[in-house]
Amino acid sequence: FGEGNISQEAADFVAVRVNSAADYDQTIYNLTFAGDLGPLALPGGAIGAAIGVERREESFSFDPSQDLATGNIAGFNGAPPVDGAFDVDSYFAELYLPILSGAPFADLLDMELAYRSEDYSTSGKADAYKVSASWAPIADVRFRGGYNRAVRAPSIGELFSPQGQNAPAAEDPCSEKGAPDAGTQAICAATGVPSGAIGTAAINTPAGQVFAISGGNPDLEPETADTYTFGVVVQPSAVEGLSVSLDYFDIEITDYITEFGGGANNVLSVCYDANNPAGGSPTNGLGPQSPFCQTITRASSGIIREISLTQQNVATQTLKGFDLLASYDFDLFGGDARIGYVATFTTESDFLAFDGDTPIECAGAFGNDCGEPLPDYKHRANFRWTGDKITGQLLWRMVGAVDDDNPDTQYFVDDIDAYNVFDMSGTYRFTDNWWLTVGIDNVLDESPPILGDNDEQANTWPASYDVFGRTVFLRASAEF
């Protein structure tokens, strides 16, 4: 024991050779026709159109070494092998309609229409479409808005990841330890528990655990998202080079793919709760056909055989907020300068694991439920100057303050203050094809917030906060 005391032979004995191979193949066939419709013009100009067809074939395989597959290595989660493929046939069409241009109270009035239909070999047909329009009553101001139906077909991992068995802690509400009341007993009987076994030790879960099946699900359907956007763009002629836009967004994803039910214990609790509208009460219209009860398989004796927690289309995700963009271009010291600012104000980010569940509210939060910090406010601001051969840039990245998402648990750090990082870089062009860039990321060497057991890795959240500190880089680039 002790630093430096282990021999090379001992190190070799405890070391594990970890390796894996991942192969991803994608083949795309695409035919697109685009242009304007000639004589079919509108008062604002020519109608733009595009139509096309596409076929996409994808396959993926992941082959880990045995210790990596089983999770038998400290610091690595188990990564079982994955193998699967799908193909999709698509057709699409788009139209740009310049309704008016240069008219009184309509310096510009236009509309965009788009439609895409895809037929997946795994999940079937999915349709996406968009309707948007913009109106500029004068050249300085433009209003815009739109609706978009988007879809996301399940990935190969979500479809084909191997299903495995684990044994989470859970008690059977129908057993002696569950102490079922009259309402629960009725659900137990409706879901196949023999009357003589209800409330007895005969169906107590062994060691307080149940078998649960998790992994991919080849029967998944596409996710569906409805997006509404409304905004305004101001480019005042009195201030040349200035542009400001503010857009509101409202996104709701339904049939969101996630592990069903929030865990084995929660599935049992919901199914056998006579007062839960998603449960299996014979009086709520669902009974044993409740999705939660349908995941539970029992033996003829009534004891739980297994609970299926595979990926399902059961969750809902919402996101609402504002995007603010501003830029100002001007001449400075014989070159072109630009000040840019991009900010996002998040007013809602809620996740509903299943119908009837309590939403997880993640705007302005981070932690075990919400994951990565999602501040109410964040921005990127930069100043850029470009001369004949030299370009310089200063970037300010700001992540707003966030609070832990579990107010019932006291952590070492329950809130994180606003985090600011400054980066700078300069580029010198020797020719049009060769240039050299030198820069410093995190100029002030800002340290990440150090947390505890509500972190992701390295006692913080590395995707949001810089764990490397001040970093100097040199990059040579060439174009051919």
Secondary structure, 3 states (H helix, E strand, C coil): CCCCCCCHHHHHHHCCCCCEEEEEEEEEEEEEEEEECCCCCECCECCEEEEEEEEEEEEEEEEECHHHHHCCCCCCCCCCCEEEEEEEEEEEEEEEEEEEEEECCEEEEEEEEEEEEEEECCCEEEEEEEEEEEEEEECCEEEEEEEEEEEECCCHHHHHCCCEEECCECCCCCCCCCCCCHHHHHHHHHCCCCCCCCCCHHHCCHHHECCEEECCCCCCCCEEEEEEEEEEEECCCCCCCEEEEEEEEEEEEEEEEEEHHHCHHHHHHHHCCCCCCCCCCCCCCCHHHCHHHHCEEECCCCCEEEEECCEEEEEEEEEEEEEEEEEEEEEECCEEEEEEEEEEEEEEEEEECCCCCCCEECCCEEECCCEEEECCEEEEEEEEEECCCEEEEEEEEEECCEEECCCCCCCCCCEECCEEEEEEEEEEECCCCEEEEEEEECCCCCCCCCCCCCCCECCECCCCCCCCCCEEEEEEEECC
